[in-house]
Amino acid sequence: MLNKDIWKNPVFTISAVVILILVILGAAIPKKFGAVADSLFTFTTVNFGWFFLLAVFIIIVFLICLAISKYGTIRLGGDEERPEFSFFTWIAMLFSAGFGVGLVFWGIAEPMSHFFTSPIPEVEAQTQQAARVAMGYSFFHWGVSQWSVFAIVGLVMGFMQYRKKQNGLVSTALEPVTGTNRSVKATIDTFAVVATVMGIATSLGLGILQINGGLDAVFNTGTSFFIQLIIILIIFIAYMASSSTGLDKGIRYLSNLNLIVALILMAFVFIAGPTVFILETFTLAIGDYFTNFIQYSLRLQPYQQGTWVRDWTIFYWAWAIAWSPFVGAFVARVSRGRTIREFIIGVMVIPPAIACLWIAVFGGTALWFDLNKQTKIAEAVNVDLTSALFETFLQLPLTTILSVLSIILIFTFLVTSADSATYILASMTTNGSHVPPLFAKLVWGFLMSAIAGVLLFAGGLRALQTASLISALPFTVLLLLLIISISKLLKKEPIPIRKADVRRFERLQKAIKKKKEE
């Protein structure tokens, strides 16, 4: 698609204009922008929190049933097609795009926040029981629930792209339900693009805040919007340079680098930290996760009039839903050739398992120091969430090296996520092109950085959270429609005959023939 033709695409034009208007409003009237966003945040969580919880739970149940059904053997591609990427590279890409910098930001900040103020009112804060609840809830928030949202979008889009040879648009994935009306399709894709931009802006903003906090902890740079603006500019240049190299080079290499550095960092903290405590914490938290899964998945507070579930669980689900058009499209793009069963298990189990291990290592280490050494990491986190990782590193050997390595990891995560997002956004706004033009990538790369900067300027973390929640609401409806869509598609799909079944049939035929001859 030529640059001049891009502007003729209504999805590109309308979504770009909507985001640009938000950027201008946020820059011109930041206080009013923040106040309106806050009002919408409250309205959305109070009135539709139940909807987010039910929708995600329904998606999980559906995907589990689909994975163990006869349709699990169908491939995202031809029956003889095999995966495009190696297993390690595939997982690295899922990990980098799906979690981005969020896990590094919240890996310590979340369990320490729950430890400081317990999610369960009956549990006294900053006690051993509070630590147990904190780890169980952290595992829950970073477990299969988030990834089920990415999986349903990626599954339908991958099925349409590689099995049905259609384009990689959300509207195309929904065609069995919504039809082929051009206006309806354009509206759906515009929703998807706006939700993606707001979701990625949240991740960019969180990462920028943490990099700023890390630089201050290591080099005493201070924290200010001016420094955050410089960080945004550097990240923008980096991910646009990476984006120009294509999917098979920049994103692939960065994803592998991210996973390797993350594993090295995690291994060091595991060895240098309270190793046995970490292993016991991980084991106990896994048990609590499975034991409380249904209760946590559907927990609300209508009787206590509390806000904790809205501020944490509902925010996480909305954040994942806002991310889902981007992550789902990216997951679909790198999962060609895998079976539906392999796709669902790989996407819903392996990245969450890595996340839980990460939380056990880093969050468990921080909890151990607060419980046994009275280090007051939780108090520091309560004052400044971005300090969580670096406050913990102060208690470990090679503090400066760990801090610098973490800053580099956060930076490369941000570049990878933003690089992936520019590719997917450019593809979504150029009719699902597999090789979107550089101009489209440049436009979306600029707008993502701009909206992240404006949200930070308008209200910091609160504004980022608000933006992701609001944009997620309409897309939640589309997620449920995707379940209907893939169900309709699979009912018409012939189940491929496995080679093992063919061999078993041949052996049976030979046995029958031999018996007749006798």
One Martini backbone bead per residue (centre of mass of N, CA, C, O) as a GRO file, in nm:
protein
  518
    1MET     BB    1   0.094   0.038   0.025
    2LEU     BB    2   0.070   0.355  -0.024
    3ASN     BB    3   0.092   0.646   0.143
    4LYS     BB    4  -0.158   0.786  -0.001
    5ASP     BB    5  -0.355   0.533   0.064
    6ILE     BB    6  -0.375   0.525   0.371
    7TRP     BB    7  -0.578   0.773   0.408
    8LYS     BB    8  -0.823   0.599   0.275
    9ASN     BB    9  -0.825   0.449   0.535
   10PRO     BB   10  -1.050   0.465   0.790
   11VAL     BB   11  -0.894   0.331   1.020
   12PHE     BB   12  -0.648   0.509   1.012
   13THR     BB   13  -0.777   0.791   1.025
   14ILE     BB   14  -0.965   0.773   1.274
   15SER     BB   15  -0.764   0.661   1.486
   16ALA     BB   16  -0.551   0.884   1.453
   17VAL     BB   17  -0.738   1.121   1.527
   18VAL     BB   18  -0.823   1.028   1.808
   19ILE     BB   19  -0.538   1.019   1.931
   20LEU     BB   20  -0.459   1.312   1.862
   21ILE     BB   21  -0.679   1.447   2.034
   22LEU     BB   22  -0.581   1.329   2.303
   23VAL     BB   23  -0.304   1.460   2.295
   24ILE     BB   24  -0.396   1.756   2.283
   25LEU     BB   25  -0.574   1.761   2.537
   26GLY     BB   26  -0.353   1.665   2.738
   27ALA     BB   27  -0.158   1.909   2.678
   28ALA     BB   28  -0.363   2.155   2.720
   29ILE     BB   29  -0.562   1.992   2.960
   30PRO     BB   30  -0.453   1.798   3.200
   31LYS     BB   31  -0.653   1.825   3.440
   32LYS     BB   32  -0.918   1.771   3.287
   33PHE     BB   33  -0.829   1.508   3.160
   34GLY     BB   34  -0.783   1.360   3.431
   35ALA     BB   35  -1.073   1.402   3.547
   36VAL     BB   36  -1.230   1.256   3.322
   37ALA     BB   37  -1.080   0.990   3.339
   38ASP     BB   38  -1.158   0.935   3.636
   39SER     BB   39  -1.464   0.923   3.593
   40LEU     BB   40  -1.459   0.689   3.387
   41PHE     BB   41  -1.322   0.490   3.569
   42THR     BB   42  -1.543   0.473   3.785
   43PHE     BB   43  -1.780   0.398   3.602
   44THR     BB   44  -1.663   0.136   3.485
   45THR     BB   45  -1.600  -0.025   3.751
   46VAL     BB   46  -1.880  -0.007   3.891
   47ASN     BB   47  -2.064  -0.117   3.629
   48PHE     BB   48  -1.833  -0.343   3.478
   49GLY     BB   49  -1.670  -0.544   3.651
   50TRP     BB   50  -1.840  -0.806   3.621
   51PHE     BB   51  -1.792  -0.833   3.313
   52PHE     BB   52  -1.490  -0.887   3.313
   53LEU     BB   53  -1.492  -1.142   3.491
   54LEU     BB   54  -1.687  -1.319   3.324
   55ALA     BB   55  -1.544  -1.309   3.050
   56VAL     BB   56  -1.275  -1.441   3.133
   57PHE     BB   57  -1.391  -1.704   3.247
   58ILE     BB   58  -1.526  -1.801   2.985
   59ILE     BB   59  -1.267  -1.816   2.815
   60ILE     BB   60  -1.119  -2.028   2.978
   61VAL     BB   61  -1.324  -2.259   2.954
   62PHE     BB   62  -1.330  -2.272   2.646
   63LEU     BB   63  -1.023  -2.332   2.592
   64ILE     BB   64  -1.004  -2.594   2.749
   65CYS     BB   65  -1.219  -2.748   2.590
   66LEU     BB   66  -1.080  -2.714   2.312
   67ALA     BB   67  -0.805  -2.856   2.373
   68ILE     BB   68  -0.960  -3.146   2.449
   69SER     BB   69  -1.071  -3.166   2.184
   70LYS     BB   70  -1.091  -3.264   1.851
   71TYR     BB   71  -0.983  -2.968   1.751
   72GLY     BB   72  -0.678  -2.971   1.856
   73THR     BB   73  -0.546  -3.089   1.570
   74ILE     BB   74  -0.570  -2.832   1.439
   75ARG     BB   75  -0.416  -2.615   1.223
   76LEU     BB   76  -0.235  -2.311   1.166
   77GLY     BB   77  -0.290  -2.443   0.873
   78GLY     BB   78  -0.179  -2.690   0.726
   79ASP     BB   79  -0.162  -3.025   0.796
   80GLU     BB   80   0.170  -3.018   0.712
   81GLU     BB   81   0.241  -2.788   0.880
   82ARG     BB   82   0.506  -2.603   1.035
   83PRO     BB   83   0.674  -2.426   1.238
   84GLU     BB   84   0.851  -2.125   1.198
   85PHE     BB   85   0.944  -2.137   1.499
   86SER     BB   86   1.103  -2.199   1.756
   87PHE     BB   87   1.025  -2.263   2.074
   88PHE     BB   88   1.203  -2.048   2.212
   89THR     BB   89   1.128  -1.810   2.026
   90TRP     BB   90   0.826  -1.822   2.072
   91ILE     BB   91   0.831  -1.772   2.379
   92ALA     BB   92   0.992  -1.508   2.367
   93MET     BB   93   0.776  -1.352   2.207
   94LEU     BB   94   0.544  -1.386   2.402
   95PHE     BB   95   0.683  -1.262   2.651
   96SER     BB   96   0.754  -0.980   2.532
   97ALA     BB   97   0.466  -0.897   2.425
   98GLY     BB   98   0.273  -0.977   2.670
   99PHE     BB   99   0.442  -0.836   2.915
  100GLY     BB  100   0.680  -0.683   2.893
  101VAL     BB  101   0.725  -0.459   3.163
  102GLY     BB  102   0.515  -0.544   3.377
  103LEU     BB  103   0.666  -0.768   3.537
  104VAL     BB  104   0.904  -0.595   3.632
  105PHE     BB  105   0.727  -0.389   3.783
  106TRP     BB  106   0.528  -0.611   3.952
  107GLY     BB  107   0.702  -0.848   4.079
  108ILE     BB  108   0.724  -0.668   4.356
  109ALA     BB  109   0.502  -0.451   4.387
  110GLU     BB  110   0.259  -0.636   4.433
  111PRO     BB  111   0.325  -0.815   4.682
  112MET     BB  112   0.401  -0.563   4.860
  113SER     BB  113   0.124  -0.428   4.850
  114HIS     BB  114  -0.034  -0.672   4.976
  115PHE     BB  115   0.140  -0.677   5.235
  116PHE     BB  116   0.072  -0.384   5.333
  117THR     BB  117  -0.226  -0.438   5.192
  118SER     BB  118  -0.467  -0.648   5.226
  119PRO     BB  119  -0.710  -0.806   5.027
  120ILE     BB  120  -0.793  -0.926   5.307
  121PRO     BB  121  -0.950  -0.792   5.576
  122GLU     BB  122  -0.889  -1.037   5.788
  123VAL     BB  123  -0.592  -0.973   5.719
  124GLU     BB  124  -0.306  -0.890   5.850
  125ALA     BB  125  -0.075  -0.676   5.794
  126GLN     BB  126   0.253  -0.770   5.780
  127THR     BB  127   0.233  -1.085   5.765
  128GLN     BB  128   0.251  -1.411   5.697
  129GLN     BB  129  -0.036  -1.423   5.579
  130ALA     BB  130  -0.005  -1.177   5.392
  131ALA     BB  131   0.221  -1.302   5.220
  132ARG     BB  132   0.056  -1.539   5.111
  133VAL     BB  133  -0.169  -1.376   4.976
  134ALA     BB  134   0.014  -1.205   4.793
  135MET     BB  135   0.122  -1.442   4.620
  136GLY     BB  136  -0.146  -1.567   4.526
  137TYR     BB  137  -0.251  -1.308   4.379
  138SER     BB  138  -0.011  -1.266   4.188
  139PHE     BB  139  -0.045  -1.530   4.037
  140PHE     BB  140  -0.331  -1.476   3.939
  141HIS     BB  141  -0.273  -1.206   3.772
  142TRP     BB  142  -0.025  -1.380   3.599
  143GLY     BB  143  -0.188  -1.593   3.468
  144VAL     BB  144  -0.427  -1.738   3.262
  145SER     BB  145  -0.622  -1.499   3.233
  146GLN     BB  146  -0.463  -1.306   3.058
  147TRP     BB  147  -0.387  -1.527   2.832
  148SER     BB  148  -0.674  -1.591   2.734
  149VAL     BB  149  -0.716  -1.327   2.585
  150PHE     BB  150  -0.486  -1.362   2.382
  151ALA     BB  151  -0.570  -1.645   2.273
  152ILE     BB  152  -0.846  -1.586   2.139
  153VAL     BB  153  -0.743  -1.383   1.936
  154GLY     BB  154  -0.508  -1.548   1.809
  155LEU     BB  155  -0.670  -1.794   1.717
  156VAL     BB  156  -0.868  -1.663   1.515
  157MET     BB  157  -0.658  -1.511   1.345
  158GLY     BB  158  -0.483  -1.758   1.271
  159PHE     BB  159  -0.706  -1.922   1.137
  160MET     BB  160  -0.776  -1.714   0.915
  161GLN     BB  161  -0.491  -1.679   0.793
  162TYR     BB  162  -0.380  -2.002   0.768
  163ARG     BB  163  -0.651  -2.164   0.700
  164LYS     BB  164  -0.830  -1.928   0.524
  165LYS     BB  165  -0.663  -1.693   0.386
  166GLN     BB  166  -0.681  -1.431   0.550
  167ASN     BB  167  -0.674  -1.156   0.711
  168GLY     BB  168  -0.531  -0.980   1.015
  169LEU     BB  169  -0.829  -0.908   1.134
  170VAL     BB  170  -1.074  -0.866   1.359
  171SER     BB  171  -1.314  -0.846   1.161
  172THR     BB  172  -1.256  -1.117   1.019
  173ALA     BB  173  -1.285  -1.297   1.276
  174LEU     BB  174  -1.605  -1.184   1.298
  175GLU     BB  175  -1.772  -1.259   1.039
  176PRO     BB  176  -1.958  -1.502   1.138
  177VAL     BB  177  -2.124  -1.273   1.308
  178THR     BB  178  -2.113  -0.969   1.154
  179GLY     BB  179  -2.002  -0.988   0.879
  180THR     BB  180  -1.925  -0.771   0.567
  181ASN     BB  181  -1.964  -0.495   0.656
  182ARG     BB  182  -1.768  -0.219   0.620
  183SER     BB  183  -1.853  -0.043   0.864
  184VAL     BB  184  -1.833  -0.257   1.081
  185LYS     BB  185  -1.537  -0.335   1.031
  186ALA     BB  186  -1.417  -0.051   1.078
  187THR     BB  187  -1.515  -0.021   1.371
  188ILE     BB  188  -1.369  -0.263   1.492
  189ASP     BB  189  -1.078  -0.180   1.406
  190THR     BB  190  -1.078   0.089   1.556
  191PHE     BB  191  -1.113  -0.021   1.838
  192ALA     BB  192  -0.856  -0.194   1.831
  193VAL     BB  193  -0.652   0.035   1.788
  194VAL     BB  194  -0.719   0.213   2.034
  195ALA     BB  195  -0.675  -0.007   2.248
  196THR     BB  196  -0.379  -0.061   2.177
  197VAL     BB  197  -0.259   0.219   2.226
  198MET     BB  198  -0.347   0.238   2.526
  199GLY     BB  199  -0.205  -0.018   2.622
  200ILE     BB  200   0.088   0.052   2.533
  201ALA     BB  201   0.102   0.320   2.689
  202THR     BB  202   0.097   0.192   2.966
  203SER     BB  203   0.360   0.031   2.939
  204LEU     BB  204   0.544   0.265   2.870
  205GLY     BB  205   0.489   0.432   3.125
  206LEU     BB  206   0.583   0.225   3.334
  207GLY     BB  207   0.872   0.195   3.224
  208ILE     BB  208   0.957   0.492   3.246
  209LEU     BB  209   0.920   0.518   3.549
  210GLN     BB  210   1.128   0.291   3.619
  211ILE     BB  211   1.375   0.407   3.483
  212ASN     BB  212   1.376   0.666   3.644
  213GLY     BB  213   1.402   0.523   3.921
  214GLY     BB  214   1.670   0.376   3.852
  215LEU     BB  215   1.846   0.623   3.788
  216ASP     BB  216   1.809   0.747   4.068
  217ALA     BB  217   1.925   0.507   4.237
  218VAL     BB  218   2.213   0.509   4.083
  219PHE     BB  219   2.251   0.847   3.980
  220ASN     BB  220   2.074   1.080   4.093
  221THR     BB  221   1.860   1.229   3.878
  222GLY     BB  222   1.583   1.211   3.939
  223THR     BB  223   1.226   1.301   3.912
  224SER     BB  224   1.079   1.376   3.587
  225PHE     BB  225   0.927   1.470   3.299
  226PHE     BB  226   1.182   1.540   3.141
  227ILE     BB  227   1.321   1.265   3.169
  228GLN     BB  228   1.086   1.101   3.048
  229LEU     BB  229   1.104   1.237   2.769
  230ILE     BB  230   1.386   1.136   2.698
  231ILE     BB  231   1.318   0.837   2.716
  232ILE     BB  232   1.105   0.835   2.496
  233LEU     BB  233   1.292   0.926   2.266
  234ILE     BB  234   1.492   0.689   2.279
  235ILE     BB  235   1.282   0.464   2.237
  236PHE     BB  236   1.173   0.561   1.968
  237ILE     BB  237   1.435   0.532   1.807
  238ALA     BB  238   1.480   0.229   1.867
  239TYR     BB  239   1.202   0.107   1.758
  240MET     BB  240   1.225   0.223   1.471
  241ALA     BB  241   1.487   0.083   1.395
  242SER     BB  242   1.381  -0.206   1.444
  243SER     BB  243   1.127  -0.192   1.255
  244SER     BB  244   1.297  -0.170   0.980
  245THR     BB  245   1.393  -0.494   0.993
  246GLY     BB  246   1.169  -0.663   1.098
  247LEU     BB  247   1.051  -0.960   1.236
  248ASP     BB  248   1.312  -1.163   1.183
  249LYS     BB  249   1.503  -0.963   1.347
  250GLY     BB  250   1.452  -0.751   1.570
  251ILE     BB  251   1.234  -0.905   1.740
  252ARG     BB  252   1.374  -1.176   1.758
  253TYR     BB  253   1.640  -1.085   1.898
  254LEU     BB  254   1.512  -0.930   2.137
  255SER     BB  255   1.352  -1.164   2.258
  256ASN     BB  256   1.592  -1.346   2.322
  257LEU     BB  257   1.740  -1.139   2.498
  258ASN     BB  258   1.525  -1.099   2.713
  259LEU     BB  259   1.509  -1.393   2.818
  260ILE     BB  260   1.806  -1.428   2.892
  261VAL     BB  261   1.833  -1.188   3.091
  262ALA     BB  262   1.602  -1.271   3.277
  263LEU     BB  263   1.722  -1.549   3.358
  264ILE     BB  264   1.986  -1.443   3.477
  265LEU     BB  265   1.862  -1.257   3.691
  266MET     BB  266   1.692  -1.477   3.830
  267ALA     BB  267   1.926  -1.671   3.902
  268PHE     BB  268   2.082  -1.479   4.087
  269VAL     BB  269   1.856  -1.421   4.296
  270PHE     BB  270   1.809  -1.716   4.370
  271ILE     BB  271   2.101  -1.764   4.483
  272ALA     BB  272   2.142  -1.493   4.661
  273GLY     BB  273   1.896  -1.559   4.791
  274PRO     BB  274   1.626  -1.729   4.947
  275THR     BB  275   1.599  -2.025   4.812
  276VAL     BB  276   1.412  -2.201   4.990
  277PHE     BB  277   1.190  -1.988   5.023
  278ILE     BB  278   1.122  -1.967   4.724
  279LEU     BB  279   1.036  -2.264   4.679
  280GLU     BB  280   0.813  -2.263   4.897
  281THR     BB  281   0.652  -2.025   4.789
  282PHE     BB  282   0.588  -2.140   4.513
  283THR     BB  283   0.439  -2.396   4.604
  284LEU     BB  284   0.220  -2.257   4.779
  285ALA     BB  285   0.109  -2.057   4.563
  286ILE     BB  286   0.012  -2.270   4.365
  287GLY     BB  287  -0.193  -2.393   4.558
  288ASP     BB  288  -0.356  -2.129   4.607
  289TYR     BB  289  -0.431  -2.079   4.315
  290PHE     BB  290  -0.602  -2.336   4.268
  291THR     BB  291  -0.791  -2.314   4.518
  292ASN     BB  292  -0.881  -1.987   4.443
  293PHE     BB  293  -0.961  -1.936   4.146
  294ILE     BB  294  -1.271  -1.900   4.139
  295GLN     BB  295  -1.299  -1.691   4.363
  296TYR     BB  296  -1.110  -1.475   4.233
  297SER     BB  297  -1.251  -1.456   3.949
  298LEU     BB  298  -1.550  -1.372   4.114
  299ARG     BB  299  -1.464  -1.129   4.283
  300LEU     BB  300  -1.654  -0.916   4.496
  301GLN     BB  301  -1.784  -0.599   4.690
  302PRO     BB  302  -2.106  -0.540   4.767
  303TYR     BB  303  -2.100  -0.544   5.093
  304GLN     BB  304  -1.829  -0.363   5.159
  305GLN     BB  305  -1.757  -0.136   4.948
  306GLY     BB  306  -1.507  -0.197   4.793
  307THR     BB  307  -1.191  -0.137   4.576
  308TRP     BB  308  -0.976  -0.357   4.525
  309VAL     BB  309  -1.077  -0.514   4.277
  310ARG     BB  310  -1.085  -0.269   4.090
  311ASP     BB  311  -0.775  -0.183   4.129
  312TRP     BB  312  -0.678  -0.476   4.027
  313THR     BB  313  -0.826  -0.705   3.871
  314ILE     BB  314  -0.985  -0.524   3.672
  315PHE     BB  315  -0.743  -0.376   3.567
  316TYR     BB  316  -0.595  -0.621   3.448
  317TRP     BB  317  -0.814  -0.715   3.252
  318ALA     BB  318  -0.835  -0.450   3.097
  319TRP     BB  319  -0.543  -0.440   3.010
  320ALA     BB  320  -0.546  -0.707   2.850
  321ILE     BB  321  -0.775  -0.625   2.657
  322ALA     BB  322  -0.628  -0.379   2.538
  323TRP     BB  323  -0.388  -0.568   2.432
  324SER     BB  324  -0.519  -0.807   2.256
  325PRO     BB  325  -0.498  -0.713   1.960
  326PHE     BB  326  -0.189  -0.709   1.959
  327VAL     BB  327  -0.108  -0.980   2.091
  328GLY     BB  328  -0.289  -1.160   1.922
  329ALA     BB  329  -0.168  -1.085   1.645
  330PHE     BB  330   0.123  -1.165   1.718
  331VAL     BB  331   0.073  -1.457   1.801
  332ALA     BB  332  -0.039  -1.541   1.529
  333ARG     BB  333   0.213  -1.466   1.354
  334VAL     BB  334   0.411  -1.684   1.536
  335SER     BB  335   0.194  -1.963   1.506
  336ARG     BB  336   0.249  -2.103   1.261
  337GLY     BB  337   0.170  -2.461   1.252
  338ARG     BB  338   0.007  -2.491   1.501
  339THR     BB  339  -0.187  -2.630   1.709
  340ILE     BB  340  -0.448  -2.569   1.905
  341ARG     BB  341  -0.338  -2.715   2.152
  342GLU     BB  342  -0.052  -2.596   2.147
  343PHE     BB  343  -0.137  -2.304   2.160
  344ILE     BB  344  -0.297  -2.300   2.427
  345ILE     BB  345  -0.079  -2.418   2.609
  346GLY     BB  346   0.154  -2.225   2.538
  347VAL     BB  347   0.001  -1.952   2.606
  348MET     BB  348  -0.144  -2.035   2.899
  349VAL     BB  349   0.124  -2.165   3.053
  350ILE     BB  350   0.424  -2.074   3.010
  351PRO     BB  351   0.426  -1.767   3.069
  352PRO     BB  352   0.290  -1.791   3.352
  353ALA     BB  353   0.513  -1.969   3.475
  354ILE     BB  354   0.736  -1.758   3.449
  355ALA     BB  355   0.593  -1.541   3.615
  356CYS     BB  356   0.571  -1.699   3.883
  357LEU     BB  357   0.873  -1.741   3.915
  358TRP     BB  358   0.948  -1.444   3.923
  359ILE     BB  359   0.776  -1.366   4.173
  360ALA     BB  360   0.908  -1.568   4.367
  361VAL     BB  361   1.194  -1.453   4.349
  362PHE     BB  362   1.143  -1.143   4.393
  363GLY     BB  363   0.904  -1.131   4.593
  364GLY     BB  364   1.020  -1.339   4.796
  365THR     BB  365   1.274  -1.180   4.868
  366ALA     BB  366   1.133  -0.925   4.979
  367LEU     BB  367   0.966  -1.070   5.197
  368TRP     BB  368   1.202  -1.191   5.358
  369PHE     BB  369   1.332  -0.922   5.444
  370ASP     BB  370   1.079  -0.809   5.594
  371LEU     BB  371   1.036  -1.059   5.791
  372ASN     BB  372   1.366  -1.096   5.886
  373LYS     BB  373   1.505  -0.776   5.849
  374GLN     BB  374   1.336  -0.515   5.853
  375THR     BB  375   1.349  -0.329   5.564
  376LYS     BB  376   1.089  -0.182   5.436
  377ILE     BB  377   0.991  -0.224   5.133
  378ALA     BB  378   0.683  -0.181   5.145
  379GLU     BB  379   0.695   0.117   5.225
  380ALA     BB  380   0.843   0.215   4.973
  381VAL     BB  381   0.627   0.113   4.770
  382ASN     BB  382   0.390   0.283   4.882
  383VAL     BB  383   0.530   0.551   4.785
  384ASP     BB  384   0.702   0.388   4.537
  385LEU     BB  385   0.670   0.161   4.289
  386THR     BB  386   0.949   0.203   4.126
  387SER     BB  387   1.137   0.098   4.383
  388ALA     BB  388   1.118  -0.210   4.428
  389LEU     BB  389   1.363  -0.336   4.280
  390PHE     BB  390   1.590  -0.145   4.407
  391GLU     BB  391   1.539  -0.206   4.707
  392THR     BB  392   1.611  -0.507   4.684
  393PHE     BB  393   1.905  -0.480   4.570
  394LEU     BB  394   2.026  -0.356   4.836
  395GLN     BB  395   2.025  -0.664   4.971
  396LEU     BB  396   2.231  -0.734   4.746
  397PRO     BB  397   2.466  -0.824   4.560
  398LEU     BB  398   2.555  -0.623   4.306
  399THR     BB  399   2.360  -0.377   4.286
  400THR     BB  400   2.446  -0.202   4.041
  401ILE     BB  401   2.443  -0.425   3.828
  402LEU     BB  402   2.147  -0.506   3.864
  403SER     BB  403   2.026  -0.227   3.799
  404VAL     BB  404   2.143  -0.189   3.516
  405LEU     BB  405   2.032  -0.453   3.395
  406SER     BB  406   1.733  -0.378   3.446
  407ILE     BB  407   1.723  -0.125   3.273
  408ILE     BB  408   1.794  -0.271   3.012
  409LEU     BB  409   1.555  -0.469   3.017
  410ILE     BB  410   1.332  -0.259   3.013
  411PHE     BB  411   1.419  -0.129   2.750
  412THR     BB  412   1.397  -0.385   2.564
  413PHE     BB  413   1.103  -0.440   2.624
  414LEU     BB  414   0.993  -0.175   2.512
  415VAL     BB  415   1.104  -0.202   2.228
  416THR     BB  416   0.965  -0.469   2.159
  417SER     BB  417   0.672  -0.384   2.209
  418ALA     BB  418   0.672  -0.134   2.020
  419ASP     BB  419   0.760  -0.281   1.767
  420SER     BB  420   0.524  -0.479   1.757
  421ALA     BB  421   0.300  -0.258   1.756
  422THR     BB  422   0.373  -0.115   1.493
  423TYR     BB  423   0.329  -0.358   1.315
  424ILE     BB  424   0.031  -0.419   1.391
  425LEU     BB  425  -0.092  -0.139   1.339
  426ALA     BB  426  -0.006  -0.119   1.045
  427SER     BB  427  -0.159  -0.374   0.960
  428MET     BB  428  -0.452  -0.291   1.065
  429THR     BB  429  -0.427  -0.010   0.866
  430THR     BB  430  -0.349  -0.219   0.592
  431ASN     BB  431  -0.532  -0.478   0.554
  432GLY     BB  432  -0.327  -0.694   0.689
  433SER     BB  433  -0.039  -0.658   0.634
  434HIS     BB  434   0.278  -0.827   0.636
  435VAL     BB  435   0.412  -0.551   0.489
  436PRO     BB  436   0.420  -0.275   0.619
  437PRO     BB  437   0.468   0.042   0.594
  438LEU     BB  438   0.683   0.269   0.729
  439PHE     BB  439   0.486   0.506   0.762
  440ALA     BB  440   0.285   0.362   0.950
  441LYS     BB  441   0.490   0.303   1.173
  442LEU     BB  442   0.564   0.598   1.230
  443VAL     BB  443   0.290   0.702   1.317
  444TRP     BB  444   0.245   0.494   1.555
  445GLY     BB  445   0.504   0.548   1.704
  446PHE     BB  446   0.442   0.844   1.769
  447LEU     BB  447   0.158   0.813   1.907
  448MET     BB  448   0.246   0.632   2.140
  449SER     BB  449   0.448   0.828   2.268
  450ALA     BB  450   0.254   1.066   2.299
  451ILE     BB  451   0.038   0.934   2.486
  452ALA     BB  452   0.234   0.858   2.711
  453GLY     BB  453   0.329   1.148   2.773
  454VAL     BB  454   0.050   1.271   2.834
  455LEU     BB  455  -0.031   1.081   3.066
  456LEU     BB  456   0.204   1.160   3.248
  457PHE     BB  457   0.137   1.466   3.251
  458ALA     BB  458  -0.171   1.436   3.355
  459GLY     BB  459  -0.131   1.163   3.592
  460GLY     BB  460   0.027   0.926   3.549
  461LEU     BB  461  -0.065   0.622   3.655
  462ARG     BB  462  -0.368   0.679   3.670
  463ALA     BB  463  -0.404   0.760   3.370
  464LEU     BB  464  -0.309   0.492   3.254
  465GLN     BB  465  -0.526   0.313   3.382
  466THR     BB  466  -0.773   0.457   3.272
  467ALA     BB  467  -0.726   0.428   2.967
  468SER     BB  468  -0.734   0.115   2.953
  469LEU     BB  469  -1.022   0.069   3.065
  470ILE     BB  470  -1.196   0.227   2.864
  471SER     BB  471  -1.095   0.079   2.596
  472ALA     BB  472  -1.191  -0.221   2.688
  473LEU     BB  473  -1.500  -0.244   2.697
  474PRO     BB  474  -1.584  -0.288   2.391
  475PHE     BB  475  -1.386  -0.538   2.351
  476THR     BB  476  -1.524  -0.748   2.532
  477VAL     BB  477  -1.755  -0.813   2.341
  478LEU     BB  478  -1.571  -0.920   2.109
  479LEU     BB  479  -1.457  -1.163   2.260
  480LEU     BB  480  -1.727  -1.318   2.282
  481LEU     BB  481  -1.769  -1.328   1.971
  482LEU     BB  482  -1.518  -1.506   1.911
  483ILE     BB  483  -1.632  -1.766   2.023
  484ILE     BB  484  -1.856  -1.792   1.814
  485SER     BB  485  -1.677  -1.782   1.564
  486ILE     BB  486  -1.494  -2.037   1.614
  487SER     BB  487  -1.729  -2.235   1.642
  488LYS     BB  488  -1.835  -2.207   1.353
  489LEU     BB  489  -1.572  -2.280   1.203
  490LEU     BB  490  -1.519  -2.569   1.333
  491LYS     BB  491  -1.784  -2.715   1.241
  492LYS     BB  492  -1.672  -2.696   0.924
  493GLU     BB  493  -1.417  -2.860   1.010
  494PRO     BB  494  -1.210  -3.095   0.931
  495ILE     BB  495  -1.064  -3.364   1.080
  496PRO     BB  496  -0.761  -3.458   1.104
  497ILE     BB  497  -0.558  -3.723   1.020
  498ARG     BB  498  -0.354  -3.904   1.195
  499LYS     BB  499  -0.077  -4.096   1.161
  500ALA     BB  500  -0.140  -4.288   1.395
  501ASP     BB  501  -0.420  -4.369   1.285
  502VAL     BB  502  -0.322  -4.484   1.018
  503ARG     BB  503  -0.138  -4.704   1.137
  504ARG     BB  504  -0.359  -4.843   1.301
  505PHE     BB  505  -0.536  -4.912   1.055
  506GLU     BB  506  -0.324  -5.080   0.901
  507ARG     BB  507  -0.286  -5.295   1.119
  508LEU     BB  508  -0.580  -5.387   1.123
  509GLN     BB  509  -0.594  -5.476   0.826
  510LYS     BB  510  -0.370  -5.688   0.843
  511ALA     BB  511  -0.504  -5.862   1.061
  512ILE     BB  512  -0.761  -5.930   0.899
  513LYS     BB  513  -0.620  -6.055   0.653
  514LYS     BB  514  -0.469  -6.278   0.809
  515LYS     BB  515  -0.721  -6.416   0.927
  516LYS     BB  516  -0.850  -6.491   0.653
  517GLU     BB  517  -0.611  -6.668   0.548
  518GLU     BB  518  -0.643  -6.873   0.795
   0.00000   0.00000   0.00000
